[in-house]
Amino acid sequence: DQQVKQNSPSLSVQEGRISILNCDYTNSMFDYFLWYKKYPAEGPTFLISISSIKDKNEDGRFTVFLNKSAKHLSLHIVPSQPGDSAVYFCAASPPGGATNKLIFGTGTLLAVQP
Amino acid sequence: DSGVTQTPKHLITATGQRVTLRCSPRSGDLSVYWYQQSLDQGLQFLIQYYNGEERAKGNILERFSAQQFPDLHSELNLSSLELGDSALYFCASSGRTSGSYNEQFFGPGTRLTVL
């Protein structure tokens, strides 16, 4: 049972344009969502997060949008840069405290073309 | 550099064998998490320890076990290895105030290959 889904395995975008990565979830009890970025041969790196009580969080070029009614979140990267090319994982945290496990999607490979 | 270290980086072994993966969390972090990433899969949560005690368990096989020591480093033991256990194993830590709820910092991973 895949509770967090990233239905696009890959995405290709031109440098300077917007990248939009999508994520769907099934459990309405998730209370926190996070995006991680992963380069080959490295561990995932935290990018940005959003609480379930908010609908938008912005950090520089990265913005995460949460649509609770649709159980959908998205990560916008503007403008996209070649260094953004990596696998992006969406993750969700079940309720119950600050040290809970994370449930990850399968990832989307973003390729930013120069 | 996340501050989380994992050893070894690569491990090649045979079916039926036993291996131990080691993780040192970021300084001051009390929670350690283990995740498994198989080919074309997302990260699957295995187990979490908090200050030496098991806190949560995921889809961890009975052949696998973990512990967290008084110095907070953790070990993941995999026994009676099968071909399907070949994967990347990540350790993450959290617990130090960072301003980001539930932010986990990941190590570089251990790539296990079972032949």
Chai-1 contact restraints between the chains, C-beta under 6 A:
chainA,res_idxA,chainB,res_idxB,connection_type,confidence,min_distance_angstrom,max_distance_angstrom,comment,restraint_id
A,Y32,B,Y101,contact,1.0,0.0,6.0,A-B,restraint_1
A,Y32,B,N102,contact,1.0,0.0,6.0,A-B,restraint_2
A,E42,B,P108,contact,1.0,0.0,6.0,A-B,restraint_3
A,G43,B,F90,contact,1.0,0.0,6.0,A-B,restraint_4
A,G43,B,F106,contact,1.0,0.0,6.0,A-B,restraint_5
A,G43,B,G107,contact,1.0,0.0,6.0,A-B,restraint_6
A,G43,B,P108,contact,1.0,0.0,6.0,A-B,restraint_7
A,G43,B,G109,contact,1.0,0.0,6.0,A-B,restraint_8
A,P44,B,F106,contact,1.0,0.0,6.0,A-B,restraint_9
A,F46,B,E103,contact,1.0,0.0,6.0,A-B,restraint_10
A,S49,B,S100,contact,1.0,0.0,6.0,A-B,restraint_11
A,S93,B,N102,contact,1.0,0.0,6.0,A-B,restraint_12
A,A98,B,Y101,contact,1.0,0.0,6.0,A-B,restraint_13
A,A98,B,N102,contact,1.0,0.0,6.0,A-B,restraint_14
A,T99,B,S31,contact,1.0,0.0,6.0,A-B,restraint_15
A,T99,B,Y50,contact,1.0,0.0,6.0,A-B,restraint_16
A,K101,B,F45,contact,1.0,0.0,6.0,A-B,restraint_17
A,K101,B,Q48,contact,1.0,0.0,6.0,A-B,restraint_18
A,K101,B,A56,contact,1.0,0.0,6.0,A-B,restraint_19
A,F104,B,G42,contact,1.0,0.0,6.0,A-B,restraint_20
A,F104,B,L43,contact,1.0,0.0,6.0,A-B,restraint_21
A,G105,B,G42,contact,1.0,0.0,6.0,A-B,restraint_22
A,T106,B,G42,contact,1.0,0.0,6.0,A-B,restraint_23
A,G107,B,G42,contact,1.0,0.0,6.0,A-B,restraint_24
